[in-house]
Amino acid sequence: MNAPLTGIRVIEFCRGAAGAYCGMLLADMGADVIMVDDPVDDLSNDHQSPLGESAQLGLRRNKRSVALDLLTLEGRSLAHTLVRGADVIIECMPPGTLARAGLGYDTVSSVQPHLVYVSISAFGQDGPRSATQAGGVPALEALRSMLGAVSQGAEPPRDLPVADLAAGLYAAFSVSAALVSAKLHGSGVHIDVPMLGATLAIAALRAGDAGAEAAQRAGLVQPSVLLRQSDREGLPATHWRQAPAEAVGLTRASPLAAPLDGEAQARGQRFGGPSAPWPTFRARDGYFGMDLDASDHWQSICALVHRVDLLDDPRFGNARERARHQAALRDVLEAVFVAEDRGVWLARLVAVGVPCTEISTYSRVLADPQVAHMGWVRPMVLPSGETTHTIVSPVRLNGQSPVTRLDPPAPGAHTGDILAELDASAVLWARQARTSST
């Protein structure tokens, strides 16, 4: 069977790639995915996304679409009718957006207890950073911060929305698991998928030494799990984090302290390409990123740099054209941006409502209060008895993180238990067979 989710209806309320990617993965598995499009959203309806037809529109495959204006009474009423009988709702909007339209999890699940409701956002549904998502701010900072791990805040690759794709994958997997539980127990769940946490999780093994050091400073990792540079001298770069504890006089290093290879440490490398949803720009003291997709953001940027003439330039007329001519656009804007520090520009962009961020590093993200609030860094006992740390699942189910039930076992550690279970199963099966034959 190549469509295992046949019969499952999914309603997708999403702005951005993360939710659309989740919906696409479910649709590929046979689910009936209905997208609720905004009738006045040029990014989804006029095909002006910087990802273009081949990418952005590809996220719409195997789905159906309905255009509803949730700002109107009629649109909200139709949306309420649409979600009745749905098995899954995908929400990828700033926290509280659907709740204000009467379509939040608490409201909908009260009449549909079997509902699986997944909320994808930049930083999660609560915590010190959750409030910063108000006003439609995308997961720009999560994406920028994680890819900034290449080196000291230098410009990262900008043509792959890692945060969005990682969150979409986590969301689709979690929805599939929750559907199994809903079928078995008749009760649904609210799934919280933060883009920042998803990206931290998949990038953990390439976090660099600074990642573990930042975790220590934030109180997430004990100092004993870190290997000092002097302790590693003479050890091969590919082996130092596996070195026995007694060889360095400290506990085994955390996976959060894995070294970066030479390529990843290259500084200042510039990346382009046909898909650059949130380009990065050089200021006097470093790089920063900002959102060029939305027309209102573009208008604000042009006014901010005193270049309203760019609004009439056909090369930059919509999001897709701005991406197509990103090299020319970068040259025009950087001629202005390099005159002042990025902190100045970031403050100005925030003041006019343009989503923006500096290019950060993995270590700075790991030390962010949101990471501590979510409890993503947890201790882990190795088979040797040594303690290290890992980043656990960033997904939360009804506000609770999945429990880490078992630490990593040594090879064959449970052989006896499992063979005993098999023997017990064989005995039970034989008894049942004898009973049925009589």
C-alpha positions in Angstrom: 0.0 0.0 0.0 1.6 3.3 -1.1 -0.9 5.6 0.6 -1.1 4.5 4.2 -2.8 7.7 5.4 -5.8 7.4 3.0 -8.9 8.5 4.8 -7.1 10.9 7.1 -8.2 14.5 6.6 -5.7 17.3 7.3 -6.5 21.0 7.5 -3.5 23.2 6.9 -3.4 26.8 8.3 0.1 27.8 7.4 2.3 30.7 6.4 5.8 29.6 5.5 7.6 26.5 4.5 7.7 24.5 7.7 3.9 23.8 7.9 3.6 23.4 4.2 6.4 20.9 4.2 4.7 18.9 7.0 1.5 18.9 5.1 3.2 17.8 1.9 4.8 14.8 3.7 1.4 13.8 5.0 -0.2 14.3 1.6 2.5 12.2 0.0 1.4 9.4 2.3 -2.2 9.6 1.1 -3.8 12.1 3.5 -6.4 14.5 2.2 -4.7 17.8 2.9 -6.8 20.9 2.5 -4.8 24.2 2.6 -6.6 27.3 3.9 -5.1 30.0 1.7 -5.4 33.7 2.3 -7.2 35.3 -0.7 -5.0 38.4 -0.4 -1.7 36.6 0.2 0.5 37.4 -2.9 3.2 34.9 -1.7 0.9 31.9 -2.0 -1.5 33.0 -4.7 0.5 35.1 -7.2 3.4 32.6 -7.3 5.8 35.4 -6.2 7.6 33.4 -3.6 11.4 33.6 -3.7 11.4 29.8 -3.9 9.6 29.9 -7.2 7.2 27.4 -8.8 9.6 24.5 -8.6 10.2 24.7 -4.9 7.5 26.7 -3.1 4.7 25.4 -5.3 6.2 21.9 -5.0 5.2 22.1 -1.3 1.6 22.3 -2.4 1.6 19.0 -4.3 -1.1 16.3 -3.5 -3.1 19.0 -1.7 -6.4 20.8 -2.3 -6.9 24.5 -1.6 -9.6 26.7 -0.3 -9.3 30.5 0.0 -10.8 31.9 3.3 -10.3 35.3 4.9 -10.1 34.6 8.6 -10.4 38.3 9.4 -14.0 38.2 8.3 -16.9 36.6 10.1 -17.9 34.6 7.0 -14.3 33.3 6.6 -14.1 32.2 10.2 -17.5 30.5 10.1 -16.5 28.5 7.0 -13.2 27.6 8.6 -15.1 26.2 11.7 -17.2 24.1 9.4 -14.2 22.9 7.5 -12.4 21.6 10.6 -15.3 19.6 11.8 -14.5 16.0 11.2 -10.8 16.7 10.5 -8.3 14.3 11.9 -5.3 16.7 11.9 -4.9 20.5 12.0 -1.5 22.0 11.1 -0.9 25.5 12.4 2.1 27.4 11.4 1.5 30.9 12.5 2.6 33.1 15.4 1.2 31.6 18.7 -2.3 32.7 19.4 -3.3 33.6 15.8 -5.8 30.7 15.3 -6.9 30.9 18.9 -8.1 34.5 18.3 -10.2 33.2 15.4 -11.8 30.6 17.7 -9.7 27.8 16.0 -7.2 27.1 18.8 -6.6 23.7 20.2 -8.6 24.1 23.4 -11.7 25.2 21.5 -11.6 22.7 18.6 -10.6 19.7 20.7 -13.5 20.2 23.1 -15.8 19.0 20.4 -13.3 16.8 18.6 -11.4 14.9 21.3 -9.7 12.7 18.8 -8.0 15.6 17.0 -4.3 15.7 16.4 -3.3 19.4 16.4 0.3 20.4 15.6 1.5 24.0 16.2 4.8 24.9 14.4 6.4 28.2 15.4 9.8 29.8 15.6 10.5 29.3 19.4 7.5 27.3 20.8 4.2 28.1 22.3 5.6 29.5 25.5 8.8 30.7 27.1 10.8 34.0 27.0 11.0 34.1 23.2 7.5 33.0 22.3 6.1 36.6 22.6 8.6 37.8 20.1 6.8 35.9 17.4 3.8 38.3 17.5 3.0 40.1 14.3 3.9 37.3 11.9 7.6 37.2 12.5 9.0 34.1 10.8 11.5 31.7 12.2 14.3 33.9 10.7 16.3 34.0 13.9 16.2 30.3 14.4 17.4 29.7 10.9 20.1 32.3 11.0 21.4 31.4 14.4 21.8 27.7 13.6 23.4 28.2 10.2 25.6 30.8 11.8 27.5 27.9 13.4 29.9 27.9 10.4 32.2 30.3 12.2 32.1 33.2 14.5 28.9 34.6 13.1 30.1 34.7 9.5 27.5 34.6 6.8 25.9 31.2 6.5 24.5 29.4 3.5 21.2 31.0 2.7 19.6 28.8 0.1 18.3 26.0 2.3 15.7 26.7 5.0 17.1 24.2 7.5 14.9 25.4 10.4 11.7 25.1 8.4 12.5 21.7 6.9 13.7 20.2 10.3 10.5 21.4 12.0 8.4 20.1 9.1 10.0 16.7 9.4 9.6 16.6 13.2 5.9 17.7 12.8 5.0 15.1 10.2 6.7 12.3 12.2 4.9 13.4 15.4 1.5 13.6 13.7 1.9 10.1 12.3 2.7 8.8 15.8 -0.1 10.7 17.3 -2.6 9.3 14.8 -1.7 5.8 15.9 -2.3 6.8 19.5 -5.6 8.5 18.6 -6.8 5.3 16.9 -5.9 3.1 19.8 -7.1 5.3 22.6 -9.6 7.7 21.0 -7.8 10.8 22.3 -5.9 13.4 20.3 -3.0 15.6 21.4 -1.6 19.1 20.9 1.9 18.9 19.4 4.3 21.9 19.9 7.2 21.9 17.3 9.6 24.8 17.7 11.8 25.5 14.7 14.7 26.5 17.0 14.6 23.3 18.9 14.3 21.1 15.8 17.4 22.8 14.3 19.4 22.6 17.5 18.6 18.8 17.6 19.8 18.0 14.1 22.8 20.3 14.4 24.0 19.1 17.8 26.8 16.9 16.5 28.4 19.8 14.6 28.0 22.4 17.4 31.7 22.9 17.9 33.6 23.3 21.2 32.0 26.6 21.8 28.6 24.9 22.0 29.5 22.9 25.0 31.2 25.9 26.6 28.1 28.0 26.1 26.0 25.2 27.6 28.3 25.3 30.6 28.0 29.0 31.0 24.2 28.7 30.8 24.3 26.1 33.6 23.0 23.4 31.2 26.2 21.3 31.2 28.6 20.8 34.0 32.2 21.9 33.4 33.5 18.4 33.9 32.2 17.3 30.6 34.4 19.7 28.7 37.8 18.8 27.3 40.2 21.7 27.5 42.3 22.6 24.4 45.5 21.7 26.3 44.0 18.3 27.1 43.5 17.6 23.4 46.9 18.4 22.2 48.5 15.4 20.6 45.2 13.6 20.1 43.9 13.1 16.5 41.1 15.6 15.7 38.8 12.7 14.7 39.4 10.9 18.0 39.6 13.4 20.8 36.0 13.3 21.8 36.1 9.4 22.0 39.3 9.5 24.2 39.0 7.6 27.5 38.3 9.8 30.4 41.5 8.8 32.2 43.6 9.9 29.2 42.5 13.5 29.8 41.6 13.5 33.5 38.0 14.6 32.8 34.7 13.1 32.1 34.0 12.1 28.5 33.2 15.2 26.4 29.6 16.0 25.5 28.3 15.4 22.0 27.6 19.1 22.1 31.3 19.7 21.8 32.0 17.9 18.5 34.6 19.7 16.5 33.9 21.4 13.2 35.8 20.3 10.1 37.9 22.7 8.0 35.2 23.4 5.5 32.7 24.3 8.2 35.2 26.7 9.7 35.7 28.7 6.5 34.9 32.3 7.2 33.0 34.9 5.2 32.0 32.5 2.4 29.1 33.9 0.3 26.3 31.8 -0.9 23.6 32.7 -3.4 21.2 30.7 -5.6 17.7 31.0 -6.9 16.1 30.5 -3.5 17.1 33.0 -0.8 14.0 33.6 1.3 15.8 35.7 3.9 19.0 37.1 2.4 21.9 38.3 4.5 23.7 41.6 4.1 27.0 43.0 5.2 27.0 45.9 7.6 30.2 47.7 8.9 30.9 45.2 11.6 29.3 41.9 10.4 26.3 40.3 8.7 22.6 40.4 9.5 19.5 38.9 7.9 16.1 40.3 7.2 12.8 39.4 5.5 12.4 40.6 2.0 9.4 38.5 1.1 6.4 40.5 2.2 5.6 43.7 0.2 5.1 45.8 3.3 8.5 44.8 4.6 10.1 45.7 1.3 8.4 49.1 1.3 9.6 49.7 4.9 13.2 48.8 3.9 13.2 51.1 0.9 11.9 54.0 3.1 14.5 53.2 5.8 17.4 53.4 3.4 16.0 56.4 1.6 15.7 54.5 -1.7 11.9 54.6 -2.4 12.9 54.7 -6.1 13.6 50.9 -5.8 9.9 50.4 -5.4 9.5 51.2 -9.1 12.5 49.0 -10.2 11.0 46.0 -12.1 13.9 43.8 -10.8 12.6 44.2 -7.3 8.9 44.4 -8.0 7.9 41.3 -6.0 9.4 38.7 -3.8 10.2 36.4 -6.7 12.0 39.1 -8.7 13.9 40.2 -5.7 15.3 36.7 -5.3 16.0 36.4 -8.9 18.0 39.6 -8.9 19.4 39.1 -5.4 23.0 39.9 -6.4 22.1 43.3 -7.7 19.8 44.0 -4.8 22.6 43.0 -2.3 25.0 45.5 -4.0 22.4 48.3 -3.8 21.5 47.8 -0.2 25.0 46.9 1.1 26.3 50.2 -0.3 24.1 51.8 2.4 24.4 49.2 5.1 28.2 49.1 5.3 28.2 52.7 6.5 27.0 51.7 10.0 27.1 48.8 12.4 24.5 46.0 12.2 23.2 46.8 15.6 22.1 50.2 14.3 20.4 48.6 11.4 18.7 45.9 13.4 17.3 48.5 15.8 15.9 50.5 12.9 14.4 47.4 11.2 12.7 46.3 14.4 11.3 49.8 14.8 9.6 49.6 11.4 8.4 46.0 11.9 10.8 44.1 9.6 11.8 40.7 10.9 15.6 40.6 11.2 18.5 39.1 13.1 22.2 39.2 13.4 24.1 36.2 12.2 24.7 34.2 15.4 26.5 31.0 16.4 25.5 27.7 17.8 27.1 28.6 21.2 25.1 31.8 21.5 21.8 30.0 20.7 22.6 27.2 23.2 23.0 29.8 25.9 19.6 31.4 25.0 17.1 31.5 27.8 14.5 29.8 25.6 16.8 26.7 25.5 16.8 26.5 29.3 13.1 27.1 29.5 12.4 24.2 27.1 14.8 21.9 28.8 16.4 20.7 25.6 19.8 19.9 27.1 19.7 16.8 29.3 22.3 14.6 31.0 22.9 11.1 29.6 24.8 8.2 31.2 27.1 6.2 28.8 27.6 2.5 29.1 30.9 3.2 30.8 29.1 5.0 33.6 30.4 8.4 32.5 28.0 11.3 32.2 27.6 13.4 29.2 24.8 15.6 27.8 22.6 15.5 24.7 19.8 17.5 23.1 16.5 15.6 23.6 13.5 15.7 21.4 12.3 19.3 20.9 8.7 18.2 20.4 6.2 18.6 23.2 3.0 16.7 23.5 0.3 18.5 25.5 3.0 20.7 27.0 5.3 17.8 28.0 8.5 16.6 26.4 8.8 12.9 25.6 10.5 11.0 28.4 14.0 9.6 27.9 13.3 6.1 29.2 16.7 4.5 28.5 20.3 5.8 28.3 22.3 4.5 25.4 23.0 0.7 26.0 26.2 -1.1 25.5 26.0 -3.6 22.5 24.0 -6.6 23.6 23.1 -5.1 27.1 19.6 -6.4 26.9 20.2 -9.7 25.2 19.1 -11.8 28.2 15.9 -9.8 28.8 14.9 -9.9 25.2 15.6 -13.6 24.8 13.6 -14.3 27.9 10.7 -12.3 26.5 10.9 -14.4 23.3 10.9 -17.6 25.3 7.9 -16.4 27.4 6.1 -15.5 24.2 6.8 -18.9 22.7 5.4 -20.6 25.8 2.3 -18.5 25.7 1.8 -19.1 22.0 2.1 -22.9 22.5 -0.4 -22.8 25.3 -2.9 -20.8 23.2 -2.4 -23.2 20.3 -3.1 -26.3 22.5 -6.2 -24.6 24.0 -7.6 -23.7 20.6 -7.0 -27.3 19.2 -9.0 -28.8 22.0 
